Structure formats: structure tokens, C-alpha cells
């Protein structure tokens, strides 16, 4: 049974791929994580004019930590390169189709499910009743994964990366969230895993990823970025951006390094377990701070110094066991 991803893998669509790979890997560490072994975490100062132009006032856009490839310093995203990666290395095929103007969305979804495919769909949260912050308030393009369609009561069962468990909405609301949206394109991603093979990665690439983890310059840089922004009047915007950034980039990257240690047996992977738990614990506290509107740079500085200490200990442990 598919379940909600425990890892926000770059973005919501990436999270659904994480769920799919975890499902076909029998809930072991999914090999889709190794997509991130091609790069390292880096800090990039953001141009706020560009960010606002692309994301308006959505704090998701403020993520100064990104994962860049070693070879050409390109950002790793859930894009055509990602779909090519899972196709070439795992034989997981993705087809994308714009269904904004389709008149029989129900049949398209049912046919995909009956064929044993996984389905990810763009929706507009303005029409999704479970999206409490956006429902009937403002438009926001999001993606969900379809689990089931109950024709008896015309209900859709979906996985939503923003929910802790599957959600249920009416088929009518689902169709409206596609056809009534002001966005030009609303895509259906149809994913086939019938020819799946486990990714056989070269060991030297894993050592490159582990060495990339040891490059921790971005930690000092993000802390300075926080010092600049968390004393501003709109500190909540930046605070939420940092939350998304840690969850969608730093945590999955740490999970990838842990998986690399598991494969290479370079050293005790518990050093990464501690770090992953620290970052996830920080995100839980950040959610609470956002809920209580209690945001401060002092809090983030204290917690980040604690994490950085553990991070440097992990680097020391890895450097005692050089490989590659």
C-alpha cells in the first residue's frame, strides 16, 4: 500500500516518486535517493526581485540552499533530467499530458489506475476542500497522487504531500481543480514501474557524494543569511522559506548520504541518523514557532550551532574512514 512520503524530496512531485520507489523497494531506503549523489549542497544568495516575479509572496520560493551537480553546477530539480534519470537507471517511465481541457478526466484517471500506473496530477488548491489555507481563498498550483476512485460515492482518495495521511475529496471538486483553474497547463504524470530494475550505481560516485557532504561551507552562509533576514518586519516569510529549504533539500540530501554509507559500509551510518533526526526535530519546532507566530533569529542561531557541532563530528568520523 502506498503511503505518504516521510521525506519532502525536492518538491511535492519528487515526494510522490519517493513514495513510489519506497513502495517498490518494500519500504527500504528507495534508490531514487541516489539521484542526489550527483551533487552537493551549496548556498546561493537569492535575487528577491526574481523570486517575487516567479513565486509572488509564496515563501516556498525563498530557498537559498540548493543541490548542485559536481560537473556543471546545475541545480538538481524534479524536471526532464530527473525523469530521464529514473528511466535510464531504473526503467521507470514517465508520460506527461496536459489535461486542462479534457472533458472526461474521470475515464483518464480510471484507465490509468486499471493499467497499474501511478498517477500524479496538478490541481488548484482553491478548489480542494482539505487545503484549508487556500480553499476558496486564493489559487495555488499543487500536485497530488491518486490512490483510488470510488465510483459508488464519487470520491477520490489522494496522497497530498502537505497532509500526514491520505485525503478524500469529491470527484467533482477534483475535476474543478483542474478544469476551472486559471493556470494555462494542468498536467497528468503517468508513471509505469512494470520494468523496474534497481539502480546499480558506481561506487566512486557514492564516495563523491560522501565527500560532497564533507563540504559544509553552506552552513555558515545560511546562518549569516538568517541573521540578515530574521530581524526584518517580514521575518515570517523567510522563516517559512528556511523551513521548506531544510525539509526539501537538506533532509533528503542527508538521507542520500546515509544510504551511500549503507551501501559502501564506509563507517557507522548512525552518525547520519543523528543528524537527520536533528534536522527533522528542528523542522518540528519551526512549525510550532510559525503556528505561535514566535519567530526569532536567536532561536535559529542556537539550534543551528547545535546541529553544526554534530555535523562537524560526522565529518570527522567520515574523514577517519577515507574511501574512493
C-alpha positions as CSV (number, residue, x, y, z in Angstrom):
1,X,0.0,0.0,0.0
2,X,1.3,3.4,-1.0
3,X,1.8,5.8,1.9
4,X,2.7,9.5,2.3
5,X,6.4,10.1,1.9
6,X,8.3,10.8,5.1
7,X,10.8,12.9,3.0
8,X,9.9,16.0,1.1
9,X,12.1,15.0,-1.9
10,X,12.9,18.4,-3.6
11,X,9.2,19.2,-4.1
12,X,5.8,17.6,-3.9
13,X,6.1,15.7,-7.2
14,X,9.5,14.4,-6.0
15,X,7.9,13.3,-2.8
16,X,5.4,11.1,-4.7
17,X,8.2,9.5,-6.6
18,X,9.9,8.8,-3.3
19,X,6.7,7.1,-2.1
20,X,6.5,5.1,-5.3
21,X,10.1,3.9,-5.1
22,X,9.7,3.2,-1.4
23,X,6.7,1.0,-2.2
24,X,8.5,-1.0,-4.9
25,X,11.6,-1.2,-2.7
26,X,9.4,-2.8,0.0
27,X,9.8,0.3,2.2
28,X,13.5,0.0,2.4
29,X,15.7,3.1,1.5
30,X,14.4,4.0,-2.0
31,X,17.1,4.1,-4.7
32,X,15.7,7.3,-6.1
33,X,17.6,9.0,-3.4
34,X,20.8,8.3,-5.4
35,X,19.7,10.9,-7.9
36,X,21.1,13.4,-5.4
37,X,24.5,11.6,-5.4
38,X,25.4,13.7,-8.4
39,X,25.8,16.9,-6.4
40,X,26.3,18.7,-3.2
41,X,24.6,21.2,-1.0
42,X,25.6,24.8,-1.8
43,X,24.4,28.3,-0.7
44,X,23.3,30.8,-3.3
45,X,22.3,34.4,-2.5
46,X,18.9,35.0,-4.0
47,X,17.7,37.9,-6.0
48,X,14.4,38.9,-4.3
49,X,13.1,40.6,-7.5
50,X,13.4,37.4,-9.4
51,X,12.0,35.3,-6.5
52,X,8.9,37.6,-6.3
53,X,8.4,37.5,-10.0
54,X,8.3,33.7,-10.1
55,X,6.7,32.9,-6.7
56,X,4.9,36.2,-5.7
57,X,4.7,36.2,-1.9
58,X,4.8,32.3,-1.6
59,X,7.7,31.6,0.9
60,X,8.4,28.3,-1.0
61,X,10.4,30.4,-3.4
62,X,12.9,31.5,-0.7
63,X,15.3,28.6,-0.6
64,X,19.0,29.7,-0.7
65,X,20.3,26.2,-0.2
66,X,20.2,24.1,-3.3
67,X,21.8,20.8,-4.6
68,X,24.2,21.5,-7.4
69,X,25.8,18.9,-9.7
70,X,29.5,18.4,-9.3
71,X,30.2,18.6,-13.0
72,X,28.4,21.7,-14.2
73,X,27.0,23.4,-11.1
74,X,23.4,22.9,-12.4
75,X,20.7,22.7,-9.8
76,X,19.1,19.3,-9.3
77,X,15.4,19.6,-9.8
78,X,12.4,17.4,-10.5
79,X,12.4,18.1,-14.2
80,X,13.2,16.4,-17.5
81,X,16.6,15.4,-16.2
82,X,15.1,13.6,-13.3
83,X,12.6,11.7,-15.4
84,X,15.5,10.7,-17.7
85,X,17.5,9.6,-14.7
86,X,14.7,7.2,-13.4
87,X,14.1,6.0,-16.9
88,X,17.7,5.3,-17.8
89,X,18.8,3.8,-14.5
90,X,15.6,2.2,-13.1
91,X,13.4,1.8,-16.2
92,X,10.7,3.8,-14.6
93,X,8.8,5.6,-17.4
94,X,7.0,8.9,-17.0
95,X,4.5,10.3,-19.5
96,X,3.2,13.9,-19.1
97,X,0.0,15.1,-20.6
98,X,-1.9,18.4,-20.3
99,X,-5.5,17.5,-19.2
100,X,-6.7,21.1,-18.6
101,X,-9.2,20.9,-21.5
102,X,-10.0,17.2,-21.3
103,X,-13.8,16.6,-21.0
104,X,-13.6,13.1,-19.4
105,X,-11.0,13.3,-16.7
106,X,-12.7,10.5,-14.7
107,X,-12.1,8.0,-17.5
108,X,-8.5,9.0,-18.0
109,X,-7.8,8.5,-14.3
110,X,-9.7,5.2,-14.1
111,X,-7.9,3.8,-17.2
112,X,-4.5,4.7,-15.7
113,X,-5.3,3.0,-12.4
114,X,-6.6,-0.1,-14.1
115,X,-3.4,-0.3,-16.1
116,X,-1.4,-0.4,-12.9
117,X,0.1,3.0,-13.4
118,X,0.9,5.6,-10.7
119,X,-0.8,9.0,-11.3
120,X,0.3,12.4,-10.2
121,X,-1.9,15.3,-11.1
122,X,-1.7,19.1,-11.0
123,X,-4.6,20.6,-9.0
124,X,-5.6,24.1,-8.0
125,X,-5.9,24.2,-4.2
126,X,-8.6,26.9,-4.5
127,X,-11.0,24.0,-5.2
128,X,-9.6,21.4,-2.8
129,X,-11.6,21.5,0.5
130,X,-8.8,19.9,2.5
131,X,-6.5,22.7,1.6
132,X,-7.8,24.9,4.5
133,X,-5.4,27.8,4.0
134,X,-6.2,28.1,0.3
135,X,-9.6,26.7,-0.3
136,X,-11.9,29.4,-1.7
137,X,-9.3,32.0,-0.8
138,X,-6.6,32.0,-3.5
139,X,-5.3,30.0,-6.4
140,X,-2.2,27.8,-6.0
141,X,-1.0,25.1,-8.3
142,X,-0.1,22.0,-6.4
143,X,0.2,18.3,-7.2
144,X,-1.4,15.2,-5.6
145,X,-1.1,11.5,-6.3
146,X,-4.2,9.4,-7.0
147,X,-4.7,6.3,-4.8
148,X,-8.3,5.3,-5.7
149,X,-11.6,6.4,-7.2
150,X,-14.8,5.2,-5.5
151,X,-17.5,5.2,-8.2
152,X,-20.2,4.4,-5.7
153,X,-20.0,7.7,-3.9
154,X,-17.9,9.6,-6.5
155,X,-15.0,10.1,-4.1
156,X,-11.3,10.4,-4.8
157,X,-8.6,9.1,-2.4
158,X,-5.4,11.1,-2.8
159,X,-1.9,11.4,-1.3
160,X,-1.1,15.1,-0.6
161,X,2.5,15.9,0.4
162,X,1.1,18.6,2.7
163,X,-1.1,16.1,4.7
164,X,0.0,13.4,7.1
165,X,-2.4,10.8,5.8
166,X,-4.4,10.3,2.6
167,X,-7.2,12.8,1.9
168,X,-10.6,12.2,0.4
169,X,-12.4,14.7,-1.8
170,X,-15.4,14.5,-4.2
171,X,-14.7,13.7,-7.9
172,X,-16.5,16.9,-8.8
173,X,-14.1,19.0,-6.7
174,X,-11.1,17.1,-8.2
175,X,-12.3,17.9,-11.8
176,X,-13.0,21.5,-10.9
177,X,-9.5,21.9,-9.5
178,X,-8.2,21.1,-13.0
179,X,-10.7,22.5,-15.5
180,X,-11.6,25.7,-13.6
181,X,-8.1,26.7,-12.7
182,X,-6.7,29.9,-14.2
183,X,-3.4,28.2,-14.9
184,X,-2.7,27.5,-18.5
185,X,-1.4,23.9,-18.1
186,X,-2.6,21.2,-15.7
187,X,-0.5,18.1,-16.2
188,X,-1.1,14.4,-15.5
189,X,2.0,12.4,-14.9
190,X,1.6,8.7,-15.7
191,X,4.3,6.5,-14.2
192,X,5.0,2.9,-15.2
193,X,7.2,0.7,-13.0
194,X,6.5,-2.7,-14.7
195,X,10.1,-2.9,-16.0
196,X,11.7,-1.5,-12.8
197,X,15.3,-2.5,-12.0
198,X,17.3,-1.5,-9.0
199,X,19.8,1.3,-9.7
200,X,23.3,0.0,-9.9
201,X,25.5,3.0,-9.0
202,X,29.2,3.1,-9.4
203,X,31.0,3.1,-6.0
204,X,33.2,6.1,-6.9
205,X,30.0,8.2,-7.3
206,X,29.0,7.3,-3.8
207,X,32.3,8.4,-2.5
208,X,32.0,11.7,-4.4
209,X,28.6,12.2,-2.6
210,X,30.1,11.4,0.8
211,X,33.0,13.9,0.1
212,X,30.3,16.4,-1.0
213,X,28.7,16.1,2.4
214,X,32.0,17.0,4.0
215,X,31.9,20.4,2.2
216,X,29.9,22.3,4.8
217,X,30.6,25.9,3.8
218,X,26.9,26.4,3.2
219,X,26.1,26.1,6.9
220,X,28.0,29.3,7.9
221,X,26.5,31.0,4.8
222,X,22.9,30.1,5.6
223,X,23.4,31.2,9.2
224,X,24.5,34.7,8.0
225,X,21.5,34.7,5.7
226,X,19.2,34.1,8.6
227,X,20.9,36.9,10.6
228,X,20.1,39.3,7.8
229,X,16.5,38.2,7.3
230,X,15.0,37.1,10.6
231,X,15.2,40.5,12.1
232,X,13.1,42.0,9.3
233,X,9.5,43.0,9.6
234,X,8.5,40.2,7.3
235,X,10.6,37.6,9.1
236,X,7.8,35.0,9.0
237,X,8.2,34.8,5.2
238,X,11.9,34.0,5.4
239,X,11.4,31.7,8.4
240,X,8.9,29.6,6.5
241,X,11.3,29.6,3.5
242,X,14.1,28.2,5.6
243,X,11.7,25.5,6.9
244,X,10.9,24.4,3.4
245,X,14.5,24.6,2.4
246,X,15.7,22.3,5.3
247,X,12.8,19.8,4.6
248,X,13.1,19.7,0.8
249,X,16.9,19.9,0.3
250,X,19.0,19.3,3.4
251,X,17.0,16.4,4.9
252,X,16.8,14.4,1.6
253,X,20.5,15.0,0.9
254,X,21.3,13.7,4.4
255,X,19.2,10.7,3.7
256,X,21.1,10.1,0.5
257,X,24.4,10.2,2.3
258,X,23.1,7.8,4.9
259,X,22.1,5.4,2.1
260,X,25.6,5.8,0.5
261,X,27.1,4.8,3.8
262,X,24.8,1.8,4.0
263,X,26.0,0.7,0.5
264,X,29.7,1.4,0.9
265,X,29.9,0.3,4.6
266,X,32.4,3.1,4.9
267,X,31.6,3.8,8.6
268,X,28.7,3.6,11.0
269,X,25.7,5.2,9.3
270,X,24.3,6.2,12.8
271,X,26.3,9.4,12.5
272,X,23.9,10.4,9.8
273,X,20.8,9.1,11.7
274,X,21.6,11.6,14.5
275,X,21.9,14.4,12.0
276,X,18.7,13.6,10.2
277,X,16.8,13.4,13.5
278,X,18.3,16.8,14.5
279,X,17.1,18.5,11.3
280,X,13.7,16.9,11.4
281,X,13.4,17.9,15.1
282,X,14.3,21.4,14.1
283,X,11.6,21.5,11.5
284,X,9.0,20.3,14.0
285,X,10.0,23.2,16.3
286,X,9.9,25.6,13.4
287,X,6.3,24.5,12.6
288,X,5.4,25.2,16.2
289,X,7.1,28.6,16.1
290,X,5.2,29.5,12.9
291,X,1.9,28.4,14.5
292,X,2.5,30.5,17.5
293,X,4.0,33.4,15.5
294,X,7.0,33.2,17.7
295,X,9.9,33.8,15.3
296,X,13.4,34.8,16.3
297,X,16.9,34.7,14.9
298,X,18.3,33.8,18.4
299,X,16.3,30.6,18.3
300,X,17.6,29.6,14.9
301,X,21.2,30.6,15.7
302,X,21.1,28.4,18.9
303,X,19.6,25.4,17.1
304,X,21.9,25.7,14.1
305,X,25.0,25.9,16.2
306,X,23.9,22.7,17.9
307,X,23.4,21.0,14.6
308,X,26.6,22.3,13.1
309,X,28.5,20.8,16.1
310,X,27.0,17.4,15.3
311,X,27.6,17.9,11.5
312,X,31.3,18.5,12.1
313,X,31.6,15.4,14.3
314,X,30.0,13.4,11.5
315,X,32.6,14.9,9.0
316,X,35.4,13.9,11.4
317,X,34.0,10.4,11.6
318,X,33.9,10.1,7.8
319,X,37.4,11.5,7.4
320,X,38.7,8.8,9.7
321,X,37.5,6.3,7.1
322,X,38.6,7.7,3.7
323,X,37.5,5.8,0.6
324,X,37.2,6.1,-3.1
